[in-house]
């Protein structure tokens, strides 16, 4: 999601006004500290590790083994082959009357050792099995006998009822790719180079390894620039690569993951930019329906559903995520969803996570409140929470001076906010702790939002813009996420990116929407089900004793937030001509299909190719996060040029399209298997900084811009929604800010089988970008690509260049849909799973 912007700007985070910031400590110390942080996390999760670390065995299995040994001993059999007698000899002699006790203790010790050895063997076997990635390279419907055997063994060694963290100790570590494979260019045969703008370049071809850096930048570099970059790469391989790679390899054996902790620190926590737009993203509510128009009721159900999700996480009642239903993914990021705040620092932020929190912080009309979420009987009911939120809405008290805009400080540059926070911590300790120590932040917006009949396009754009930036002072951007409830009952989520990636918050959001709508539901008059609790105390109004010097900082922060907010151009449009069902009937990957269409759309928009960032997850490995798929490949460029060439026939374009899709799939799968380019080069660069090794090649790599940043929002829990009978009850995805001042941020989600919703962002200050114009090109590109597959009644393929006007067929898909915004549903929708 928003990580591309942070990845571009992490180098400035290593500099200051007085020059480069020296990374403290030698490389050995950093490797040691990385491992220490990993082991510390394991110790903090000791009880959880005990419950899941014995997986796939259970504590009950130890009791069974101990009983079997005791039974064998009673039958005068020695399953230990004399080991228990040796153990008895080592135990202290407590006298003859305790001889039987010594035997029991010896049996218990032997059973524990045998049990631990069996568990260790199972862990090692499962880790070796999970290191196999051949299944990912095969068609899902035509698995080889090797993969079928592997899958059967995984299911055997996985046990019967795995829980969320069961596989953590069995996940393999992310491998360090070969540095030669990452950057090397191999000259094989002439005639295959490409120049900028579509011309043939000089003779060059690249190795078949899909993720080589030089291959990825060839389509966007001129011959001279490419030769210069190649020279830097050859010099790097000759002089510095082996030393940096050795340190990286050493870290990979000591720490849980060779790159993830550095990614979190240098890309996110060391960034001094505002979190707003740069490090946050948003997620939307249902697009066409609103279960209740009552703001307090929707807030009550949503907060209750979120806390139910937290309860399930704490009790590990959530099953582990399985990729394609068979390969477990790392669950480490789920630990910081709730009770988490990113605390600003002068040079580096840190993530503060509490084990528990029994309140939420609420913002409404410039005032802050503390709302308890639990009573002596446990979690408050949705109706009781609704009552508390209604009390806040009915509270007529005004905001105190400067309190209304206080949260704008969290949108300020991090160094400025860190300095101001020191004053707040001494003058308004309790109020600040109530906000930062909350389970999450709730913003009760005074305005409506969502899709409207009168102007569906503009209302969706405004909805997205409000979720991303708000007014600049009504979100606490430091919190892990902010739940936004609008006055007409519409919901939204604003998520800070450093603690986890989009699939984690997306998983939570799917559960929340499904639970509050289908399980909790609403009464006929729109209220939460149940009865109010008049004995509950009033929500606590937070009092901020703001020092005089803070007032100016708040004004400066608000001005900066408003400037940044007004510069963001958001555009959202649902594409309903076809969806993933049509793409799958074409025997293609839906994600690759859209990525190639985006390449065509961007070329039509800008008239040139550019580096394209697509986020791919690496959670196949322990503590894995993301990798970059560089979607602008030579094959994609060949396809785009063919589509814009009037002399090319549809069969020729279709053949090139299939080749481009296959290449993209190879890149995506390689990235997921830890064989990507960007995280490896990033880690090598960090090592070079610790060692004070100057590498012009690595500096060049990390000075690159990403004019097109893309991300697919996955739908992970399809069993929670019935998209066939209730197609409107699906989240419409979310979006993020552009990674480059002259670029685009594009996210998309496949809603059901027949719709794709796109979220596009750009900067209004740029004369090169226009979110609405790109949206038109995306729709045209999708229709043009789809026309290649139409046998009879085909859509006419239109070849358009940059700046061409829309033909007029756009946006009819919105008006054809019933928009339930002015009169949203007030009764509980029928549960499709009953």
Secondary structure, 3 states (H helix, E strand, C coil): CCHHHHHHCCCHHHEECCEECCCCCCHHHHHHHHHHHHHHHHHHCHHHHHHHHCCCCCHHHHHHHHHHHHHHHHCCCCCCCCHHHHHHHHCCCCCHHHHHHHHHHHHHHHHHHHHHHHHHHHHHHHHHHHCCCHHHHCCCCCCCHHHHHHHHHHHHHCCCCCCCCCCHHHCCCCCCCCHHHHHCCCCCCCCCCECHHHCECCCCCCCCCCCCHHHHHHCCCCHHHHHHHHHHHHHHHHHCHHHHHHHHHHHHHHCCCCCHHHHHHHHHHCCCCCCCCCCEEEEECECCCCCCCCHHHHHHHHHHHHHHHHHHHHCCCCCCCEECCCEECCCHHHHHCCCEEEECCCCCCEEEECCCCCEEEEEECCEEEEEECEECCEECCHHHHHHHHHHHHHCCCCCCCCCCCHHHHHHCCHHHHHHHHHHHHHHCHHHHHHHHCCCCEEEECCCCCCCCCCCHHHHHHHHHHHHHHCCCCCCCCCECEEEEECCCCCEEEEEECCCCCHHHHHHHHHHHHHHHHHHHCECCCCCECCCCCCCCCCCEECCCCCCHHHHHHHHHHHHHHHHHHHCEEEEEEEECCCCHHHHHHCCCCHHHHHHHHHHHHHHHHHCCCCCEEEEEECCCCCCCCEEEEECCCHHHHHHHHHHCCCCCCHHHHHHHHHHHHHHHHHHHHHHHCCCCCHHHHHHHHHHHHHHCCCCHHHHHHCCCCCCEEEEECCCCCHHHCCCCCCCCCCECCEEECCCCCCCEEEEEEEECCCEEEEEEEEECCCCCCCHHHHHHHHHHHHHHHHHCCCCCCCCCCCCCCCCCCCCCCCCHHHHCCCCCCCCCCCCCCCCCCC
